[in-house]
């Protein structure tokens, strides 16, 4: 800490300011404000952040001593002001808590009560963010004995004012000889760390990580130092190097990581104006700019900054694991190492951990770098790698060069890992954490820590990739068969499951380079397969899966699955059932590994429907596609069979069906046709709108809740309906709109509750939905007001220019409007209102919300049921949609495609 820094705190000027004022508060506040401005300017100008946080602690020392000195304390030197916690270490960020202990020698507080109250009140009045406790030395011991947080805080202490001997006595009371011996302290800290990591989902890669508490954050570094302090009496990294507990390279890495994280935290506090340790979207872009990260090389500055952050915390997490394991060996098993059990000439097992048989194993036989991970996969009883062996791996990973990558021993071992019965994901994750995977596969190294600045991809590309493999592995567990019945069944019968793991490893590897990542990844995947000497059929399958890994989800969510041509086209792409099986399983795992909230019952039903229909098409033969008439005939016959069994007159059914048109039977299942038909026949002619609500989930198909509406047609029907559903807090995922020849509309919506969950068999909720829709549709002139909900905080940071594409359908007489825009509350209702303004009738819609963006497709016709043919009308419609969807976003694009 500096001995004197007049720019930061000038004692003479401070005393003069005190003398000018009747109250000391203004002088203290002025000094605090000026010091904050000086420190912030030093930060912006690039001052070493270690100096900055020490300078701030020094300044606070001066302020506290000045405040303490304004009160009368006993001459018997039985009270002291002590800094504890982070402040006790001499480290303070701009808005960190100033942790203070008022330490008493005796329990009688009476002589000091007024002074203590006055002192603390002054600190409050001048705006210091203080956390304080008042304890005797004995009370410190009592509290520390039962509270891990207290003992940890008291271990880091400095005397600010009063006699140093009191703090020394307190330090003796809480020493490891009296309480919390290093073994107990280590176990408690390890448990605390695991609980903290679990709070952040055990990943360094949260979208809005906590710089202090997330895995790999500052708290992990501090935990290492706390344990070292308790065991070895040292509280700095350099001392740990001198004691042989850290290598020079590890010390350099931790020191630079700590400095980087300190700069991030300091900048966060500056920008937020408060003690903020979360890297919220609100601050990421500003912080990236403050720290000098610019857009370049196809990457945003914020993406470059966050990739640096993720790589730093990943390296901290790796070293933390290594050091914690080292502590386990030194602290928990002092002199009690078990015997070594040979595995082969290079490795042995000791105390459940694998280790090398001698220090030169990796130098003499570099293929052992790959072998260690294969052995752990083959021997699930191995708990991990011994700390010394991890260090050797880190020190020798430079041996992984082009010759190493081409060595058949290494390529064979890598493929063998993917053929293991278990441990594939766990050991790939270890390889990534130890820096081996990115060296062996340089293309993978490029995506390590790479984020995508959106809410759809909640993990970095490498974390998502390994998470996908984890999901693939989990599909083989019996307990997941209920949630993913088809995927689990298919996973068990894939002829070569290792190929889907390899495809998963490469599916997103082309991201961040510009261009189509599927095509770039397919090129890399082919080179990998050739280098690893995979058979030609295996190579073609892996490359095809990488190139087409998005096709199934795109088809399911954006195309009309009731159209036989859509199914036939997709079946042509799949080619055979084996490719279809692999692609379905990969798609399910990819969606779940991208963002767990994306997997809902409706997406599941779409994928399953596409899989089932495609499988039928393949069995039928691609040269014999099912035509529309045959599909309609089958649907009607199956529906009629159900209706006759339930007592409905078949003549009544066929009379109704004659008015409905072909599209109705193409877009609905036989069971739905029977359900609708029976309800319509029973509904009185003057009974107003018919609204049916049914949960579509049953044993064979997952789904959402189906809402069927039958009522006289009117051009504002879609707008009124979606606005009413918005008021009912429903999320629309599919819309099928049919107008009969008798000018009745038959609309089917698939909905979920706004949180993505099915409505379920909830009579009260179903009644609320029915009544709300019937009321809105009976009184369409009283257009339901679009609810003005507050835009969620995270969505505010993902404004981008909406894209609207208008083109005419080559298959049917209708116009397709594709919308990609930032998600906002009430968005679909706003679109419906615009369609009403332009006198458009919506025939069907595909609704997809992906993180912060919506990708919706609407099929519309004009008022006279024709496609839009006027280019000027389309241009005005497009501009109106863009204006509505932009909602104040200044990034107004030039007109997108309008194809008439």
Phi, psi and omega in degrees: 000148180292146176284324179204140179213085187299331178293325181277320179206116180255105184302321181296314179295323180295316179295324178295318179296323178296321184291332183283340188246147176290326179250140181285347189301316183296322179294317178298313181299320179298316180297319180294316180297314181295320179296318178299318180294320179297314182294319179297319179295322177296322178296313181298325181279359172098016178301143178306125187292332177298318178296321184298313184287331174289321178297320180294319177298320178298316180298316181296326174305314183296318181296316181294320178296321179294319179293316180300321183290349181276358183239156183274123177241157184296146177283350183277007173057045182249019176217143181216151174259121187236132173276134179230173179065214181300320177295326176297330176285350183084030181233124177219125171272169190309322183235024177293149175296142176261100186274121184236145172238120171269109192259125181250145177279324183239164186278346181283110183271351190306314183295339187248356190302310183297318182293319179297315180296319179294319179298311181294323177297319178298316179299318178297314184295327182272000171091015177281138180271091190251137167246122189228156171218152178238114184217153168278169177300317180295320179295325176301316179296317181297315181292317184294327183297331186248356186229115182297323180295320181294312180298323180295317180296318184288336178298333181251098186217152174218145176276125178267316180210152181094181186286134178293334184298330179296315179296321179297319178295318178298318180299321178294321181296322185265012182295162184293344176284337182258332182198162177044062173304157190304327180295311180295319180297316180297314181298320180293319180293324178294318178297318179298318180295317180297319178295320179294316178298320180298325178301330179254028176061026176054035179223145175281351196255034175293148181298323178237074186290160176261115185300330183271311192260338183295157176308134182082003181273188185299328181294327178294320177296317182294325179299319176303315183290324178296314181297319179297320180297318183291323183272319191244356179075020181238149181225036172210158186294320182300319179296327179291327175294313181298330179274359178083014181264345173228146171274166179301318182292323179292321177298317180297320181294312180295321180295316180291324178294317179298320179296316179298313182293326175298318180296319178298314182293319179299314180296322178299314180298320179298310185291321184280336183071020180200178180282087182245118180251359179268131177279072182290154176304329180305332187245344188301313183294315180296320181293319177302316179293318180299323182271003171091019180269122182249158174292130177192156175059033179079001180244140174291153177301321179296324179290323178294318179296313183291328175295319176298316179301310184296322179292323178295309184291331176294320179292324177294316180298319178298311181292324179299315178301315182298313185290321178298319178294323176299318177298320178304316182292321185279319187271314186276332184237047182301114176062017183235039178295138178283173179288155179271135176251116183297139171259312170204195184288347184254333186226153177217165182249129178221124179054034177086359182243144179276143178213161179285155179279338174204162190291344183258015184304310185289328178292316185281324181229081184303333180297344177296339176300321177278324186298324185299324181285325177294318179298320179293325177292324182281340181236081185298346178287345178287124184279336182167193182256136177299147185304317181296325179287325175299318179298319178296320176300315180295320182289332186255004183292347175293346178290346180281097179234191183298322178296318178299316183293335182264351181294125185298334177295319181285318179295322179294319179295321182295317178293324179298324177301318182287344178265001181292151181288333178206171176081008182294305182297317183301320184275333170295322178295320176298315180301321179291316182295324180275004177077016181273317186297316181291339175276321180290322176242089183305329179295329175287324179302328181292334183263000179295122180078003183281121180257164170239124190282077177204177180261356180282312180264103187269359178236160171293164187297318181292320179294319177298318181298312180291328176295324178298315179296323177299317179294322177299317179295320182293334180298342180273356180276135182302327185291344179264358183297331181286321182284322181234066188300314183288315181298319180296318180296317181291322181301323182289338184250008174298132185296325179223087184299335180299334182290326179286329175294318179295319177297320177298321180297327186256356191297326182245014188290343180273003182289149176087004181253356189083153182084182182283112185293334178293317180291317179296319180295325179296322177296313179296320181296320180294317178299319178300311184297320179294316181295328181266009172057042174286147177302158185301317181296317179299316181299313181298320181294313180300313181297318179296318180297317179296315182294331187244017189294343179262350190295317185292315180293322179295316180297315183296322188267340187242351183241163184276104184286352175277351181275117180303331181291322178298316180296316182295320179298317180293321178298324177298320179293319181292314175089314180204170185294328181296312177298320179298316180300311180300316185292321179298312181297316180297320181295316179300314181294321182296315180298315181293327182279342179283314183193112185305333181286347181287332184278107175231176186296328182287317176300321179300318183291323178297313180296319181293320178298315180297317179299312185295314181294323179292319179299320177297318180296321180292320179294323181290333182104128184294340178280353180234065182293147178289124179273168186300317184296319180294319180294319179297315181300315181297317181296315181295318181296317180295321179293319181297321177302317180294318182295318180298320179296331181268002174096010179278138178291120182300331178294320178297318181296313183292329176296318177294315184299329181298340181266351194270333180087161186294321186302325181302315184283339176283330187262358182231149176283164180299320181295322178292320178301315179297316180299311180298313186300312181300318181291321181292317180298321181281344185282128180295149184300325182258023185275005181077190182299139174263123179237122178245141179231126181215135172288124184274353180290129169210189193300324186269328187231132170283166177179187176256205176258131183263129175244120180249132183234130178233119184197163175303138185286147173206151191292339182263014187300313181298314183298315180296318184295311184291328176294320178294319179295325177297318178295331179276005177063041178253145177253119184272131181244343179202145179221129177234115185245123180235136174245124182280167179294341177270013177062038168252143177263140177237096186253134176238124177243139170254123186231159168230165171295162187302334180275005177091001182265150176296153179290325177076186182272072183246097186306318182294318180292319179296318178297319178299318180294312180302309184296320180295318180289316180299318180297317181293320184282335175288334183234062186297335179293336175269068186308125181303129180297137177286121184295131178267079178277153176291135177290125179307147185307312186296324182295333183298339186262013181231043176287130174215162184293124177298150176241129179231120179244130180239123178210154180272141180291128180283344183265327188223158181282071179207164181251137180260128176243114178258131183236125170237121187204162173297139180288140177214148175303136177076012185299314183294325178295323178294319177297316178301321179296320178293318177301321178296317180299327182265011178056045180257144174254127179273124180269324175194167181209144173244120186249125178222125175249121184237092181068242183267004185232151173250144175230093186249146177234127180241139176250114189233162171226166178284182182299331180262024175062036177240155174295158182285127184242352183265111181302324181292321176298316180297322181293318178294321178298316181297315181295323178295319178296315181299317180297318180293320185282333183292322178048057177089354177290124184282351181281069181280117183280160169291158183308133177282197184292133169232109184244114180250000000 
